[in-house]
Every structure is written in C-alpha cells, then in structure tokens.
C-alpha cells in the first residue's frame, strides 16, 4: 500500500536503489517481477505505478517496447540535502480501494463468500488510471481466484478479480455465480438459453480452458453476483 505523503516514499527509494544495484551486478535492468519481489509487492499494476512516478520525476527513463529497459537518469537526493521537495500525488488521489471479501472458484464451485462487506476486510488497491472509467467505483468488490478454468481468459490461480455487483448479465459476460442449493460460487462465462417465449430455459457456465467441461444448469436455482471488470495479476514464485 502506498502511504499518503509528499516526496519520494521509502518504497520509491528502495526501487531506485534496487535498480541501480541490479544493473551494477548484472549489466542490465531487472524485470517488473524482480522489482516486485525485491520490494515485497505482487501486483504488476502497483510496481508500474511506482516506476511511472519515478519516470515522471526524471529519476528513470523507460523503453516500454523493450524488456528490461530502464535507464537511471540521476541518483537519489542526499538525505538532509538542499534539493527542493519533490511533490507526488497522494495515495488518496491516485489509488482506489476495494474490499477483498473471499475466494471464488475458477474450476469446480467453492463454498460461497460472505455477502456483507464490513470494514474488517483486507483492501485491494488499484491505480485510478487503470480502473475502467465506465464502472461505478462504489459498486465493486474483489475476489481471489482459485483454480485454472479461466486461463485462456488470462486469469490464473491466485489472481484477483474486481467484480461489479450485478444481478443480471448478458451472454458472454464473465460472471460470479452463486448456487443457492449448495451455497457455492464459481467464475465462468455466462451463456443463457431461452425458449420461444423469451423465458430462461437453462444456463451454461462455460470455462476458458479446453480441458474442462462447461456446467449446464437446468432446474437449479442460481444467482448472478456480479460481472468481472478487471483482473489484477499476482506474481508467482
């Protein structure tokens, strides 16, 4: 989490110091994953946020079309030196926070996550510039993915999905579904089928993994709990 403050945070400094030391030892720049590992951050979005700020303040220069292309332009200001204060946007302005309320299966259904959101939940932070502008921010929560059924949609085990709460969905939407009879949830593509009178006849919950079978739902109570609006990739060891 980025703490609200002006100037370079300790994490900014650690990133810059790590890049300098890594380049000195290896002759080339570290990867985003290696930077994240070094500062204890799993989110690529968050690492990129820090790097973008360092670039804005002219500490580094990046070539985004080339892997490991970070050029250090100037060292860190000396502690207690006379350099002017560098101003960075505050965390409140640049980040959005969403409650991480549990896990959801990308595979076989898992026991359902809690439905009441309280202040006790861990918060997931996303750069506001990365969040879809069309989505109401007050209507979103986060779930950790468990399973591999959505890997062809580039959603992997332990990734975080941001869910816009909704009770309806269109064909092809990726949705969080609740099975009322077993109190379980799953993450799948939503494919409803209607009869000639426009009444819902059945629903196919389709995975994005060719090795897994879709779930055909007929005469079984299910509820849509929301639609996926964003995926946050997590590093893996």
C-alpha positions, -999 to +999 in steps of 0.1 A: +000+000+000+012+035-008+010+059+022-001+094+015+028+117+016+048+142-005+082+135-020+097+100-026+084+073-003+107+046+012+093+022-015+103+046-043+138+048-029+141+010-025+130+005-061+156+030-074+183+016-052+175-020-063+176-010-100+210+007-096+225-023-077+209-048-100+223-030-131+258-028-114+258-065-107+242-078-140+248-052-166+211-049-175+179-039-158+156-060-136+122-072-147+090-060-132+087-093-114+122-090-099+114-054-087+082-066-072+100-095-054+126-071-041+101-047-025+075-072-014+048-063-039+029-089-060+008-066-082+023-056-115+000-026-116+015-013-083+051-018-095+043+000-127+027+028-107+059+034-088+080+032-119+058+057-137+062+082-108+100+078-108+099+084-146+077+115-141+102+129-117+130+122-141+148+096-120+145+069-146+136+066-183+118+035-196+115+020-231+082+001-228+087-018-261+119-034-249+121-058-219+144-048-190+149-013-205+152+011-175+178+038-175+187+056-143+190+093-150+200+106-116+207+092-081+186+097-051+187+131-033+211+131-004+194+128+030+192+163+045+204+179+014+193+212-001+174+198-031+138+211-034+110+189-022+096+167-049+059+165-050+040+133-058+002+129-060-012+114-028-024+079-024-060+090-019-059+108-053-042+081-073-055+048-058-089+032-054-095+006-026-119-023-029-127-050-002-112-085-008-142-105+005-130-140-002-122-166-029-141-178-060-136-209-079-122-209-114-129-246-117-154-265-096-177-244-074-164-234-039-183-225-008-198-190-012-180-159+000-196-137+027-222-113+013-220-085+038-190-062+033-175-048+066-145-027+075-127-058+086-118-070+051-084-066+035-084-039+008-071-043-027-056-011-041-057-002-078-043+029-096-072+050-105-058+055-141-061+017-146-096+013-134-124+013-161-140+048-162-174+034-171-177+013-139-193+028-108-165+026-081-188+022-052-203-010-066-172-031-068-156-058-046-126-081-050-122-119-050-092-141-052-093-167-079-088-203-071-084-228-100-074-229-136-107-229-156-103-193-169-066-195-180-075-188-217-090-156-205-056-148-188-070-154-153-048-177-133-049-192-098-044-166-071-051-136-094-075-110-081-107-102-100-127-070-094-164-077-096-191-051-103-221-062-084-250-070-107-279-094-107-282-096-145-257-103-172-255-105-210-244-136-230-206-138-229-201-118-197-177-133-172-197-136-140-196-147-104-224-171-099-240-183-066-256-218-064-285-214-039-289-251-033-253-258-023-242-223-012-213-224-036-198-199-061-179-202-094-164-179-120-174-186-156-187-172-189-225-167-188-245-183-217-283-182-211-307-201-233-343-190-238-375-207-250-396-193-278-415-171-253-383-154-240-383-173-208-350-185-194-347-223-200-312-230-189-278-215-184-244-228-195-215-217-174-185-220-197-148-222-187-120-207-206-099-239-205-103-265-233-095-293-208-126-285-187-163-291-193-190-264-190-216-266-163-251-269-176-277-255-152-313-266-156-340-265-129-314-254-103-315-220-085-285-198-093-279-161-088-255-138-106-234-119-080-215-097-104-195-092-135-157-092-139-144-057-147-107-060-141-080-086-133-050-080-111-021-103-119-002-117-090+035-128-091+043-165-087+074-179-072 
